[in-house]
Every structure is written in structure tokens, then in C-alpha cells.
Amino acid sequence: MATLFSSDGAEAMQRGMAEAGTGGRPPALALTEFYEMERAAAFVSENGFTRVALQFPDELLADSAAVAAEMEEATGAKAYILGDTSYGSCCVDEVAAAHVQAEAVLHYGPACLSPCCQLPVLHVFGRRPLAVAHCAAAFQELHPDPQSHVVVLSDVAYAHALDELASVLCPEYPHAVFSRVELPGPTPDPPPVPGLVRRFGRLFEVEAQRGVDGYAMFYVGTEGLELNNFMLSWNRCRFSSFDPATGQGRWEMLDVNRALRRRLYLVERARDARVVGILAGTLGVAGYLSVLEHLRAVLRRAGKRSYTLAVGKPSPAKLANFPEVDVFVLVACAQNSLLDSRDFYRPLVTPYELELACNPARAWTGCYLTDFRPLLPGACAHVPFPDAVSEEEEVPDVSLITGELRSVQLCPLPAQEPPASAALVSRNEALSLAQLSPAALFLESRSWQGLEQQLGQTPVAKAVPGRRGIAIAYEDEACG
């Protein structure tokens, strides 16, 4: 659940965070310049919004109260600060904004640029400074051949400086391609055009006959989830980067093949799973409800039991409460879907990995998808289930982990349920048959099955002060 602050209530928070300085904002940049206050105020005023939500990541919360106060003074609208997000901070938290009936969201800081469902959104990335001369020198050192085919990507905070970097490098590197940020819109992506790449909120054009795989990638920004997502998705491209914080350029040495082997191992775990938990890792990315239903249909065809869970930000402690689940599939934005599940009791896979495990018609081609939207029916990467399993696929499959045989038969599509009729009814509900699921049977075997409500049995009592201190030694306990 997100923490909400109005601009009046945020003054105390601002005083408490004064010692944190400017948080994630470079001290040399003024508040107005870094947060693009003029553009943000124009967005609110021109659309006539009277209640807006300001979403900040943790590293920028120190400036949130000052930004909200200036926004209210410039626009007259009531501003609310989202102090904590329900899911990843890179996604727009529409659920928290709905708690204060916000008409729009101003999202500050790093963003995954996933399209939203309901509210209009303005992204303010924060204009971080870039030493263009040093960045160009690092590019030339890493790519000494002027005829190199290179795509220049960047963190969203440095996207404003790519035009200046292009003016320096393009005269010497005619085949260099500079991407630009494409903000998500309410309409679906247009049909694909040969040579035009739209992915992860980036737009750039490459030579159609060469394709993206024929280019090297140069990333401007610090190491993190965004760069890892790029490298895994374009795993046939060689990556280099320039870190503006250190002023150093380098070739990225992430063992992509090793990372892919780890992900393919998780696919094998998903093939062995009988009970799958579908984790709703976002409530704001457009199409998340459709992919939840799509995954349920995929698991039904594969003969697996599924349960949909909403636990907020996944953690090992939360998911350990569901030991009956063999594997979890996380529905989240492209950046947050690649969680390292080594510390989790059960592995976490992506929707694409689950389809690799369950759909016999989908084969591993080397292309990795972290965004779930292309998997939906009618999208570019959708692969429908076959009507029947071929004779070659009817050969029993052997698990590479357990060594046991696995069935490859597909469950038939459920027939359309007939309309309700009162001609036949059960005279005794106690005699009606009920099919228990594997999870329900597992729950019956557990010694602890959850808290008992005991409604109307427990007397109502007033709240009293609790114990103080830590569990090893409370303040009212005598020291032994």
C-alpha cells in the first residue's frame, strides 16, 4: 500500500529528510531545472487538472515536498505525494493515485515507460548532466572504426543529451544510430515497419537488411536493471557503456549465455510444475488483466493447476507462505520481471518462459521477450496452441531435472457452459460432489491453516500500549 502525503502534511516529512540533502538529485542542478517545473506546470494547467499525484522514487523523496509546494503555487491544483509505491517505482502507481481521486500522475525519476491503463501520465526523468566530450571520447576509444554500426541507447535521465552527443559523433560515424525516448500513449503500438525498432520506450531505425543483430550497442548510463534488460533482449549484440558518474567507458562483460542458461533452467522447472502461482506484479501496466487470463488459459491447456495471487512486491518471506505452489510466474513490467529467484523458496519465471514450458508450438529461437504484451492473442509474438500433439511429440518427455517421464498430452479446450437450468437441482447439498484441488489437499495436511476469525466469540477490548524494545529483551523484562 502506498503512503500518501498532501503538500501540507509533507512539510514535516521534508524537515525530517533535510539531513539527506538533495537525495538522488545532483546538488549543482536547481530544483526547477532538474524537475522541469515549467513543463510539468503547463501539463497540469493546460488540461485543467485540480488533483494530481506526484510519484517519487525513494532517492528523490527529499525534494518531494518542495516540488509539490511549487506545483500548487504555479497551478492551483492540489498535489499529493506518493511516498511508497505498491510495486516497482519505475511503474506508474495508478492504484495509489486512485486513493486520493487524482486526475493525473506526475511520475518522477527512472521509468520503464510501460503504457498505463487509466490515468494520463507525465514522465519527468530528471535532467542529469552529461559530459558530452568525455562520453564522445569513450565512444571513439571503444569503437575506433568510423564505419562501425552502433546504436546509442541511454538511461532516460540522459536522453536529453543524446542530440548534442549525436552532433559530435555523426560527422565521423555515419552509421551510428541514436535512439530517442518514445513516451507511451493510450493507443496500441502501430504495425511494425521494416528497420524501425520500437521497444522499451525507445525508438530508432536501423538498416532493414542488417537488422538489430548487425549492430553493436553503446549505452549511456549506470549499470542496473535497464541495461541488463537490454542485454538479455538483444543478446546477439555486443554491448559497451559509458558511466556518467565515473566518466569511464567499458565493454560490458555480463555473461549473457550464462544468464540465458539460468533462465532456460527455470523453464525446465516450469515444465515439471503441477501447481503454478500467477503473481500480479503490476496493477497499472496496460494489458495486465489480459495476460493474467491468457496465462490461466495456457496452464489449463497444459494440464496444470493455477492460482492468481496479489502480494505487492514479491519477497522470499511472502512467497514462502505458499509451499504448495511449485513455481511462480511474475506478471510485471519488462524491467521488474527478471527477478533473481535464488533466494526464493520456489523459482520465479516470466510469462514468456512459462509459454516456452507449456506451449509445444513455441520453440526457443534465441530471441528473449521480457515484455508480456507481444505474447497476447493478435500481437506480433503470439503463438497459438496446436489443435493436437503430433505423433513425434507423443513420445514421452523426460525431465532434465528429476529424470521422470512427463506427459505431453494437451487438455482439450473447455466446452462452452450451457445456460443455467432449474430442471435438475441437488436436493441435498451435502451429497453434491466437490473436486478438491492439489493446493486444497495440501492445505488440509498442514498443521497450521491460518488465523481463525472466531467472529462474535472474542470480546471487544480497548487498545492498550504494547511492549517496547526488541524480542530478545523487552524494556519491561528483567535482565537475566
N, C-alpha and C positions, 0 to 999 in steps of 0.2 A: 504494500500500500504506500502510495506516495505521500510525502509530507508537504502540506500546503501552508504557505505564508502569504498573507496580504502584505502590501507595501508598508502599512503602518506597523504590523507585527514583526516585520523583518528588520526594523531598526535595532531591536535588541540582539537579533542574530548577527547583524553587521558589527555591533560593538564587540560581541564575543569572538568574532573572527578577525578582528582588526590586527591581531598579532600575526596572522597568516600572510600579511602583506597583500600582494596582488594575486595570490593563488597561482593559477596557470597563465596569467596574462604577463607578457614581458613588461617590466617596470618602465621601460623607455616609452611605451606607447600610451597615449592618453586614452581615457575611458571612451570618449566619443569616437575616436578613430578606430580603436580595436573592435568595438561592438557595433560600428556603423549605425550610430544612433539616428542619423538623418534618414537613412533608407528604411530603418525599422519604424520610425515615427510616421513616415509617409505611407507605409503599408497599412498601419492601423487607421490613420486619419482618412485616407482615400477610400477605404472600404467601410468606414463608419462603425467600426467595432467599439463596443463600450466595455467589454470584459475580455481580457486577454490573459493567457497563461504564459509565463516565461520559464522555460525549461533549461536548467543549467546542469552540466556535469559537476562532479564533486570538486574538481580542481579549480572551477570558476565560481563557486558559490560565494567566495569572499567579496565579489563585485556585484552580487545579485541585488542587494538592497539598493545600492546606488543606481544601478541600471533601471530598476523598477520605479524609483522616485523620479528619475529624469524622464522616463517614458510617460508617467502620469502627468507630469508638468507640461510635456510637449504635446500630448494628445487629449488629455482629459479623460482617458479611459481608465478603468480600474484594472490594476495589474496584480496578478497572483504569481508567486514563485513556487515552482515545483521543486521542493527541496530534496526529494529522493524519488527515483523512478521505479516503477513496478518491475521492469525488465531491464534490458540494456540501455545505457544512457545515450547510445548512438541512435536509437529509435525514438520516434515521437510518441510520447505517452498520452494518448487520447483519453485513456480511462481516467487518469488523474485530472486532466483538464475538464472532463465532464463533471467532476465533483463540485466544481465552482461555476458550472454552466458557462464555461469560456466559449467565446465565439471564434477564437483563433488561437494558434500556438506559435510563439516565437522560440525556435529551437536554437540554442547557442552551443558552440563547440563542435567537436568531431561528430560526423553524421554518416550513417550508412546509405542515406539517400534512397531509402525504400519508399515506395508510394504509400500514401495514407488512405484511410477508409472514409473518414467523415469530415474532419475539420480542415479549413485552409491553414497552411503552414508557411512560415517564412524562416529560412535557414540563414543563420548568421554564424559563419565558421570561425570568425576571429582572424583578422588580417595579421598574421605573424610575419615579421621581417625576414627577407631572404637576401643574402649576399650574392647577388647575381653574378658578379665577376668570379667569385670563388667557385660557385656552382658550375659556371661555364668551363672554368679551368679543370675541374674534376671530370666533367663530361669529356673534354678533349683528351685527358690523360687515360681515361678508361676506354675511349673509342677513338684511337688515333687516326683511323682510316676515314677520310672525309666522305667516302661513298657508303659508309655504314648505314644500314636501315635500322633506325631506332625509334621506338615510341616512347615519348616522355610523359610519364604519369606523375602525379603529385598527391600528397595529402591535401585535403580540402582547405586547410589553413594556409597553404602556399599557392593555391590555384590562381590567386590574383597576380602573382609574379611571373606566370608562365609566358605571358605575352612579351614581357621585357626580356626574358631568357631566350625566347624564340628570335627576337630581333638581333640578338648577339650571335646565335648559333646558326641560324638558317642560311646566311650568306656562305658559310663554309661547309655546312652539311645539308645539301639539297634534298636528301632522302629522310631527314629527320621529321617525325610527325609529333605534333604537340596536341595532347588531349585537352578537352575543356569540360568543365562540370556541367552536367545537364540535370537541372532540378526536376524532381518527379512531378508529374501532373496528374489530374484526375482521370484522364483518358488512358486507355491501354497503349502500349508501345506500338508505333506504326510497323507495317510489314518490313521484313529485313531487306536491305539493299546490298548488293554485292560490294564488298570493300568497306562498307560503313559499319562500324562496331559501336553498339550501344550496350554497355554493361557496367554494373556497379555505379551508376550515376555518371559515367564517363562517356564521352562521345569523341571518336576520332576516325579518320579514314585512312585505309591502307590500300596498297595495290591489290586488286582483286585476284590476280593470278598468283601473287606471292602469299597472300593471306597473313593472318596474325602470326602464325608459327614461323614465318620467314623473317620476323623482326626480333631484335633484342629489345629489352625493356630497361628504361632508366627511371628510377623512382626518386622523387624529391620529398623527403620526409624521414621521420624516425621509424625505427623498427617497431612493428606492432601487428595487430590483427589484420589491419587493412593490407599491409604488404604481404603477409602470409596468405591472405585470401587471393591476392593477385597471382602469387607464385604457384599456388596449388591449382588455380583455374587455368592459367596459361603455363602449364608445366613443361611445355616443349620449348619455351623461350628462355634465353639466358638473361638473368636479371643483374643489374647493378643499381647502386643507390648513392645518394648524397644526403648526409645528415646535417641539416642547417644548425643544429645545436652544437655539434662538434666541428663543423666545417670540413669533414672528412668524406671522401668518396671511396667506395669499395665494391668488389664483386660479391654478390650475395652467395654464401656457401651453404645455405639450407639444403639438406639432402632431401630433395623433393621425392626421389624414388623411395627413400626410406619412409617418408611421410605417407606416400601412397600405399606402400606395403602395409603400414599400420591401419590405414583406412580399409583396405581390402580384407584384412584380418577381421575387422569389425563386421564387414559384410558376411563373412562366414559365420560369425557368431549369430547374426540376424537370421541366417538360414536355419540354424539349429533351434532357434527360439520357438516356443509354443505360445507363450503369453507375451504380448508386446504392449508397453505403455506409451501412448502418444502424448507427449508433453507440449502444451500450448505455451511456447516461449515468447509469444508476442500477441498483443490484442490490438495493435494499431497498423500493422502492415497489410496492405490491400491483398485480398485473396486468401487470408489465413483460414477462414472458415471453409472455403472451397477445398483447400489442401487437406484439412482435417477429415472432411468427408471422403476425399479421394483416397487417403491412406487407409481409412476404415474399409473401403471397398477393395483395395489391394490386399489387405490382410484377410478379408473374407474369402477372396478367390484363392489365396494361398493356404487356407485352412488353419489360420492362426487366430487366437482369441486376442482382442484388443480392448484397452481401456483408455479413455481420454482423461488426462489429469491436468489441472491448472495449479501449479505450485509457485508461481512467480519465478524468481531467478533460481535455476536449479543448483543444488548443492548436494554433496555426498550425504549429509545428515538427513535432508528432506527425502531423497530417493531411497534411502535405506529403510524407510517405513513401508516399502512395497517389495518385500523379498520374494513374493510370488511372481513378480514380473521378471522375465528372462533378459529382456533388452528394452531400452527406451529409444524412441525416435523423437528428436527435438525439432519442432516447427518454430523457426526463428528467422531473423534477417540473415543475409549472407555472411556477415562478419561474426555473428554470435552463434552460428550453427555448428562451427567447428570447435566444439569444446573437447579438451583433453580429458578423457574419462578414466585415466589411470587411477585416480583417487576415488572413483565411484565404485559402489558395490556391484553395479551392473553397467555394462557398456552403453554409451550413447552414440547413436548413428544419425545421419541426416536423412531427409526424405529420399534423396537420390540413392543413397546406399541401401535403404530399405527396398526400393524398387529393384535394384540390382539383385537383391537376395530373393525377392518374391516373384518377380515377373520373368518367366522364361524367355520372353521375346526381347528383353533388354539385355544387351551384351556390353561388356566393358570394351570401350573403344579408345581409351586413353584420355578422353575429354571428361573433365570433372565438373560437376554442377554443384554450386553451393546455394544458389537461389532456387526456391521451390516453385516459383511461378511458371517457368518453362515446362514443368512436368505435368501441368494441369491439362485436361482434355481440350483440344483445339490450339494449344500452344506449340511452339516450334520443336520442343524436345519430347513431346508426349509420345509414348509407345503403348498402344493398347494391348491388353492381354490376348493371347491366342484363343481361338474358339475351342481348340482341343490340343492336347500334348501329342507331338509326333511320335512315331514308333522309336526313333533314335533316342528321344528324351524319356521314353518309358523305361529305359534301363535304370535300375535303382541307383541312386546317387549316394556316395559315401562322404560323410562329413570328414573334413580335413582336420578337425579338432578332436572329436570323440571317436572317430573310426566307425560309427554306427551308420546303418543304412537309413536313407531318408526317402520318403515318398515324394514323387514329382507330379502326382495327380492333382489337377486343379478342381476346386469345388465349383459346381455349376452356379450360374447366376441365380439369385433368389427370384422365384416367380412373383409376379405382382399379387399382393394380398387381395383376396376377394372382399367385396364390401361387407360391412358388419351386418349380421342377420340375427334375429331373435328366434329363429326356428329351433335351434338347438342351443340349450344353455345347460350349464352344470348345476345339478340340483344340490350338490354338496361340494362347497369349495374345498373342503378338507381332502376330498378324494381326487381333486384335479392333479394332473401330473405337472411337475416342475423340473426343468433341466438345470442342474447345478453346474456352474462354470468351474474351471480349474482353480480360479482365484477364490471362489466361494468355498470350495472344498478345502483349500489351503487355509483360509481364514478360520474354518471350523476346527482345524487341528491346532491352531495356535493357542497357547495358554492365556495370552492377553489379547483381547479383541477390541480394545478401545475403551474410552471412558463411558460409563453408564450415566445417562441423563437423570434417571430417577425423578421425573417430573412430578411435582406435588408431594414428594416424600421427604425432601430435605427442607428443614425450616429456614426461613429467610432471616439472615442476620446482617447487622450493620458491619461495614468495613472497619477493620482495625489496623493499626500500624503493624507492618511485618518486621521480620528480623533484619538486622543490618550487618554488613560485613561480607566475608566470603564463606563458602560452605565448609572450609576446613576449620574455621574459627570465627563464629559469630561473636558480635560485641557482647551479648548477654551470657555467653558461655564462659565458665571459669577455665583459666588456663591450667592444664594438667601438667 
